[in-house]
Amino acid sequence: MKELDCRVLRFLGTIYRATNSKSDYKYKQFELQKGQYMFLTRICENPGINFVDLSNMLKVDKTTTTKAVHKLIDIGYLNKEQDERDKREYKLNPTKKGLEVYEFILEEERRQLEISFKGFSEEEKKLATELIKRMSENIEEYWIK
């Protein structure tokens, strides 16, 4: 059987699984499970975001988003309020408690970046970031179809 000529997606998958696994373990103290921290971070960074936009941003289905968001509401990290212009939609916002956990998550993300970029020059860090960003933009078109 012929192997792939380029294994970049496998390398990205390894990075994702390693950081996600470590994060899930570290965030248990905050009652966060199975990648829920990703929902919290995106809402903290985009206050007032709705369920559909959050699902699209994270590339997950609406059911997954709904379950994660309701868990975050139940543990006091988010508020959900009805959109005044469109009563069918809800805006999601972090609570004070959610913002405190968000700060911890950012510190952990900084640690993971430091480990990931160990031995990289500033120029290499910028180049790697730009190339992966372009890959992400390319896959966005594929994901939407």
C-alpha positions as CSV (number, residue, x, y, z in Angstrom):
1,M,0.0,0.0,0.0
2,K,1.3,3.4,-1.0
3,E,1.8,5.9,1.9
4,L,1.0,9.6,1.8
5,D,3.6,11.9,0.2
6,C,2.9,14.6,2.7
7,R,2.0,13.9,6.3
8,V,1.3,17.4,7.5
9,L,-2.3,16.7,8.5
10,R,-1.1,13.8,10.6
11,F,1.4,16.1,12.3
12,L,-1.4,18.6,12.9
13,G,-3.6,15.9,14.3
14,T,-0.9,14.8,16.7
15,I,-0.5,18.3,18.0
16,Y,-4.3,18.7,18.3
17,R,-4.7,15.4,20.2
18,A,-1.8,16.0,22.5
19,T,-2.8,19.6,23.5
20,N,-6.5,18.7,23.7
21,S,-5.8,15.7,25.9
22,K,-3.5,17.7,28.2
23,S,-6.1,20.5,28.3
24,D,-9.0,18.2,29.1
25,Y,-6.9,16.9,32.1
26,K,-5.9,20.3,33.4
27,Y,-9.4,21.8,33.0
28,K,-11.2,19.1,35.0
29,Q,-10.7,21.2,38.1
30,F,-13.1,23.7,36.4
31,E,-15.6,21.0,35.6
32,L,-14.8,21.3,31.9
33,Q,-14.9,18.1,29.8
34,K,-14.2,17.0,26.3
35,G,-13.1,20.2,24.6
36,Q,-15.7,22.4,26.3
37,Y,-12.9,24.9,26.9
38,M,-12.9,25.7,23.2
39,F,-16.5,26.9,23.4
40,L,-15.7,29.0,26.4
41,T,-12.7,30.7,24.8
42,R,-14.5,31.5,21.6
43,I,-17.4,33.0,23.5
44,C,-15.1,35.1,25.7
45,E,-13.3,36.3,22.6
46,N,-16.6,37.0,20.7
47,P,-19.2,38.1,23.3
48,G,-22.7,38.1,22.0
49,I,-22.1,35.3,19.5
50,N,-25.0,33.1,18.6
51,F,-25.2,29.3,18.4
52,V,-25.0,29.1,14.6
53,D,-21.9,31.4,14.3
54,L,-20.2,29.5,17.2
55,S,-20.9,26.2,15.5
56,N,-19.5,27.5,12.2
57,M,-16.4,29.0,13.9
58,L,-15.6,25.7,15.7
59,K,-16.6,23.5,12.7
60,V,-19.0,21.4,14.8
61,D,-22.7,20.6,14.4
62,K,-25.4,22.6,16.3
63,T,-26.2,19.7,18.6
64,T,-22.6,19.5,19.8
65,T,-22.6,23.3,20.4
66,T,-26.0,23.2,22.2
67,K,-24.8,20.5,24.6
68,A,-21.5,22.2,25.3
69,V,-23.1,25.6,25.8
70,H,-25.8,24.3,28.1
71,K,-23.2,22.6,30.3
72,L,-21.2,25.9,30.5
73,I,-24.4,27.7,31.5
74,D,-25.2,25.1,34.1
75,I,-21.8,25.5,35.8
76,G,-22.0,29.3,35.7
77,Y,-19.5,30.2,33.0
78,L,-22.0,31.6,30.4
79,N,-25.3,33.5,30.2
80,K,-27.7,33.1,27.3
81,E,-30.0,35.9,26.4
82,Q,-32.6,36.2,23.7
83,D,-31.7,38.4,20.8
84,E,-33.9,41.5,20.8
85,R,-34.0,41.7,16.9
86,D,-34.5,38.0,16.3
87,K,-36.4,36.2,19.1
88,R,-35.4,32.8,17.6
89,E,-31.7,33.4,18.4
90,Y,-29.8,33.7,21.6
91,K,-26.6,35.7,22.4
92,L,-24.0,34.0,24.5
93,N,-21.8,35.9,26.9
94,P,-19.3,34.9,29.6
95,T,-19.9,35.5,33.3
96,K,-17.3,36.8,35.7
97,K,-16.6,33.2,36.7
98,G,-16.2,32.3,33.0
99,L,-13.8,35.1,32.3
100,E,-11.7,34.0,35.3
101,V,-11.4,30.4,33.9
102,Y,-10.7,31.9,30.4
103,E,-7.6,33.7,31.9
104,F,-6.4,30.3,33.1
105,I,-7.0,28.7,29.7
106,L,-5.0,31.5,28.0
107,E,-2.1,30.8,30.3
108,E,-2.2,27.1,29.5
109,E,-2.4,27.9,25.8
110,R,0.7,30.2,26.1
111,R,2.5,27.3,27.7
112,Q,1.5,24.9,25.0
113,L,2.7,27.4,22.3
114,E,6.0,27.8,24.1
115,I,6.5,24.1,24.1
116,S,5.4,23.7,20.5
117,F,7.7,26.5,19.2
118,K,10.7,25.4,21.3
119,G,13.8,26.0,19.2
120,F,12.0,28.2,16.6
121,S,13.2,31.6,15.7
122,E,10.7,34.5,15.7
123,E,10.7,34.4,11.9
124,E,10.0,30.6,11.9
125,K,7.1,31.1,14.3
126,K,5.6,33.7,12.1
127,L,6.1,31.6,9.0
128,A,4.6,28.5,10.6
129,T,1.6,30.5,11.8
130,E,1.0,32.0,8.4
131,L,1.3,28.7,6.6
132,I,-1.1,26.9,9.0
133,K,-3.5,29.9,8.8
134,R,-3.5,29.5,5.0
135,M,-4.2,25.8,5.3
136,S,-7.0,26.6,7.6
137,E,-8.5,29.1,5.2
138,N,-8.3,26.5,2.4
139,I,-10.0,23.8,4.4
140,E,-12.7,26.3,5.3
141,E,-13.8,26.3,1.7
142,Y,-13.9,22.5,1.7
143,W,-15.8,22.3,5.0
144,I,-18.5,24.7,3.8
145,K,-19.3,22.6,0.7
